[in-house]
């Protein structure tokens, strides 16, 4: 039986993906910050308490998976948070927390689970939820964009050698606006930290939010992302390094991605230049 570990699985993309794989008979380990009573009559779905900002927590999760199934066919680094604040507005605590989750949390998860991915008998797949904000810098989102740019650089680097040396595919999922609690929590955090300050940034963020809502009047359902992840895991080689999730998102980043939409051209070139691999 194949196995998958998903972080940030209490709701949204993570939960939808956990349900999708469990219904197909996969052994699913769904990482949640706080243990919840299972609301799902699904014997293959196992909720485990995981905090990606805590190495001990991740190590315990990896040990549990090793004891029960011995390997991972898929690791989906989905845990993340947002922050709509400019430099000079955000506190050091907010910035540190964002990077602890979005960047260092991903690194910790991979570090603890890499032996399990290597142990998969027929190759494995490492995925992460990135964002169009990991490709295109946006106003008042410089801190969040920086965290996602970091994840993009991390995974692009891993893709150059994980596949040829460890049989691990590497893929970044790059949605724009998804119908989850993520956007609401970002706006809630904005209000909880003082809302829109009456300063030089206010008209900028008001314009940004107005156009963002217009551009994303219809948000993508979490279940659509879950179906995409499932399809990526089961697709034939070569698997993409990065993928946008809607035509709107594709158009938004086209000036960055049109020459190499999947990222495979760049990865192949880098492998040739740095590792002498075809």
Secondary structure as the mmCIF struct_conf table of DSSP 4:
data_model
#
loop_
_struct_conf.conf_type_id
_struct_conf.id
_struct_conf.beg_label_comp_id
_struct_conf.beg_label_asym_id
_struct_conf.beg_label_seq_id
_struct_conf.end_label_comp_id
_struct_conf.end_label_asym_id
_struct_conf.end_label_seq_id
STRN STRN1 UNK A 3 UNK A 6
BEND BEND1 UNK A 7 UNK A 8
BEND BEND2 UNK A 10 UNK A 11
HELX_RH_AL_P HELX_RH_AL_P1 UNK A 12 UNK A 23
TURN_TY1_P TURN_TY1_P1 UNK A 24 UNK A 25
STRN STRN2 UNK A 27 UNK A 32
BEND BEND3 UNK A 33 UNK A 34
BEND BEND4 UNK A 40 UNK A 40
TURN_TY1_P TURN_TY1_P2 UNK A 43 UNK A 44
STRN STRN3 UNK A 45 UNK A 49
TURN_TY1_P TURN_TY1_P3 UNK A 52 UNK A 53
HELX_RH_AL_P HELX_RH_AL_P2 UNK A 55 UNK A 68
TURN_TY1_P TURN_TY1_P4 UNK A 69 UNK A 69
BEND BEND5 UNK A 70 UNK A 70
BEND BEND6 UNK A 73 UNK A 73
STRN STRN4 UNK A 74 UNK A 77
TURN_TY1_P TURN_TY1_P5 UNK A 87 UNK A 89
BEND BEND7 UNK A 90 UNK A 90
HELX_RH_AL_P HELX_RH_AL_P3 UNK A 92 UNK A 99
HELX_RH_PI_P HELX_RH_PI_P1 UNK A 100 UNK A 104
HELX_RH_AL_P HELX_RH_AL_P4 UNK A 105 UNK A 118
TURN_TY1_P TURN_TY1_P6 UNK A 119 UNK A 119
TURN_TY1_P TURN_TY1_P7 UNK A 121 UNK A 122
STRN STRN5 UNK A 124 UNK A 129
HELX_RH_3T_P HELX_RH_3T_P1 UNK A 132 UNK A 134
TURN_TY1_P TURN_TY1_P8 UNK A 135 UNK A 135
BEND BEND8 UNK A 136 UNK A 136
TURN_TY1_P TURN_TY1_P9 UNK A 139 UNK A 140
HELX_RH_AL_P HELX_RH_AL_P5 UNK A 142 UNK A 159
TURN_TY1_P TURN_TY1_P10 UNK A 160 UNK A 161
HELX_RH_AL_P HELX_RH_AL_P6 UNK A 162 UNK A 166
STRN STRN6 UNK A 168 UNK A 174
BEND BEND9 UNK A 176 UNK A 176
STRN STRN7 UNK A 178 UNK A 179
BEND BEND10 UNK A 180 UNK A 180
HELX_RH_AL_P HELX_RH_AL_P7 UNK A 181 UNK A 192
TURN_TY1_P TURN_TY1_P11 UNK A 193 UNK A 194
BEND BEND11 UNK A 195 UNK A 196
BEND BEND12 UNK A 198 UNK A 199
TURN_TY1_P TURN_TY1_P12 UNK A 200 UNK A 201
HELX_RH_AL_P HELX_RH_AL_P8 UNK A 202 UNK A 215
TURN_TY1_P TURN_TY1_P13 UNK A 216 UNK A 216
BEND BEND13 UNK A 217 UNK A 218
HELX_LH_PP_P HELX_LH_PP_P1 UNK A 219 UNK A 219
STRN STRN8 UNK A 220 UNK A 221
HELX_RH_AL_P HELX_RH_AL_P9 UNK A 222 UNK A 234
BEND BEND14 UNK A 235 UNK A 235
HELX_LH_PP_P HELX_LH_PP_P2 UNK A 236 UNK A 236
BEND BEND15 UNK A 237 UNK A 238
HELX_LH_PP_P HELX_LH_PP_P3 UNK A 239 UNK A 240
BEND BEND16 UNK A 241 UNK A 241
STRN STRN9 UNK A 242 UNK A 244
BEND BEND17 UNK A 245 UNK A 246
HELX_RH_AL_P HELX_RH_AL_P10 UNK A 247 UNK A 252
TURN_TY1_P TURN_TY1_P14 UNK A 253 UNK A 253
HELX_RH_AL_P HELX_RH_AL_P11 UNK A 254 UNK A 257
TURN_TY1_P TURN_TY1_P15 UNK A 258 UNK A 259
TURN_TY1_P TURN_TY1_P16 UNK A 261 UNK A 262
BEND BEND18 UNK A 263 UNK A 263
HELX_RH_AL_P HELX_RH_AL_P12 UNK A 264 UNK A 275
#
